[in-house]
Amino acid sequence: MVGVGRARDRPHPLFARVYARVAGPALDRAGAVEHRRRLLAGLVGEVVEIGAGNGLNFPHYPPGVRRVLAVEPEPRLRALAVEAARTAPVPVEVTAGVAEDLAGMADASYDAAVVCLTLCSVADPRAALAELHRVLRPDGRLRFFEHVRAATPGMRRVQRALDATVWPRLAGGCHTGRDARAAIEAAGFEVTSIEAFAFPESRLPSPAAPHILGSARRLRTA
């Protein structure tokens, strides 16, 4: 297993244990499995997934995918992803690396990229998306499933307060209020389909509930 960039590891051991044992399974029970399936449906060719975590997406890659390069900077989650890759329905290679530095990957070398609950926690979303734009072939596809900035001013204020204080520390660098769609478009992608919804569904408002799921096309110039 070879890292794709220079800064390969970003350890969050407590978050990794909680996510693998509690949060990840809870999200799947709440319906994340179906969202993962829709996220990956129809993908073909060579795929790069950044922030692959413990490999929860791996079982849902369709047979048209020839290979997945799964990049994960958290060592504990990456080790679990290596185990998950062994039973994946398509070939999956798990590697150390961070989304903002994919220096070991050649330009225009992938047909599709996947970001799944990842842009909220990368240190620099602009750099991460610029790297994905670089490694995707012209007209390559970006699939995304992310929690995002709230639609209402009141909840946005709550998100800003949490993101400036406790949330990133408790949730492995996650931020609740990032505008993922704007970042995707600014990086040189054209959003071709998008759905906004609350997840998990609840009667009570949550700063982490607003989500988007969709697809974007890599434009030929950023």
Salt bridges, closest charged atoms under 4 A:
ASP9 OD1 - ARG78 NH2 2.90
ASP28 OD1 - ARG36 NE 3.34
GLU34 OE1 - ARG37 NH1 3.75
GLU46 OE2 - ARG66 NE 3.77
GLU46 OE1 - ARG67 NE 3.01
GLU83 OE2 - ARG86 NH1 2.86
GLU93 OE1 - ARG67 NH1 3.01
GLU100 OE2 - ARG10 NH1 3.05
ASP101 OD2 - ARG6 NE 3.94
ASP107 OD1 - ARG134 NH1 2.64
ASP111 OD2 - ARG66 NH2 3.73
ASP111 OD1 - ARG137 NH1 2.76
GLU131 OE1 - ARG134 NE 2.80
ASP139 OD1 - ARG217 NH1 2.68
ASP139 OD2 - ARG220 NH2 3.18
GLU185 OE2 - ARG181 NE 3.20
GLU190 OE1 - ARG217 NH2 2.66
GLU195 OE1 - ARG38 NH1 2.82
